[in-house]
């Protein structure tokens, strides 16, 4: 159930927008003028009619309490989710100016959609899972063995490719060009090892990528060699490390163990995309357990993933961890209440402690790119043509990653600080620190930097 009178902020609503044009269009509709017959229920439903260019207004309804993030239905022809009308409706609702009163019953057209969604959700929960429990376990075992054999053959071939590279010297990698690496990556795809293929493609982009590229190439080759050897000798590894190796190679994993119920604060949400896939990363912090968890959601190229949880909200829900050493990834389970604003924020650590935590995580996962950390009392400062987060005492600092310095969020961070200390959540890795969310000293409201 939603809390009566508790509404989101405009920033939290706009964080749901699939792109900048939708954000701009939704903002224009976030006023009372176009809306009529709007309302919201105590169960997390918001609805309204929006006047458009035609004779009939658009019917818009949002289910805020959906476990996978807000769900939307609008009679407009837009293929974007949420559309500008859904964004506008939520903005008007967030404004709490009386345009969207609480405590009413949804109109028939909204109630019909809600009942249909609930029926489908119930059928999904009660139907047998399409998993090993309903499939032939012996056939599943044989398929897994056959795939493992393919991956082993691919890993052995990749080891030979790395040996040839080292014998020929790094100059040969520059002369060979990207095509040779792409061919090797294609062989890893054939071997059903997408994780190895992705790392090979990253290798191919390093030669001639700027000063110091030979050293970077050797570092990545060493990590790839270590992953290869981990797979080839996985039967000798501890269970957690073996699960980590399987994950990096590209084998699918499933959450394990008992679910953990907590009030999970949404720390950050951002997307990364390539030609094949859009990946959404959502960081959660358990306000009671102190655990940090990562939710991953995927969408086909050019389409936003379905899971969306605005920064600054908290949800009473269960999450289940994935297997593996130093594995923050989790699966979102049952949600017991709609996401709602909270005054809670995670405790921060000093900059030197951030690097220690990343180092400790690397012991369990040598291929880990970064680790979630909240920094306290830091100030963004320029340094040798780049930027860093300096401890308020001025004794230590963390350099920002190249990705962070190229994003507009950097200037939002600098403006938010104005020379004063901030609390900053982000990812601390071997390339530096990437800030994702910040809090001013006397404010409980987070500011997304993504």
Secondary structure, 3 states (H helix, E strand, C coil): CCCCCCCCCHHHHHCCCCCHHHHHHHHHCCCCCCEEEEEECCCCEEEEEECCCCCCCEEEEEECCCCCECEEEECCCCCCCCCHHHHHHHHHHHHCCCCCEECCCCCHHHHHHHHHHHHHHHHHHHCCCCCCCCCCHHHHHHHHHHHHHHHHHHHHHHHHHHHHHHHHCHHHHHHHCHHHHHHHHHHHHHCCCHHHHHHHHHHHCCCCCCCCHHHHHHHHHHHHHHHHHHHHCHHHCCHHHHHHHHHHHCCCCCECCCCEEEEEEEEEEEEEECCCEEEEEEEEEECCCCCEEEEEEEEECCCCCCCECCCCEEEEEEEEEECCCCCCEEEEEEECCCCEECCCCCCCECHHHHHHHHHHHHHHCCCCCEEEEEEEEEEEEEECCEEEEEECCCCCEEEECHHHHCCCHHHHHHHHHCCCCEEEEEEEECCEEEEEEEEECCCCCCEECC
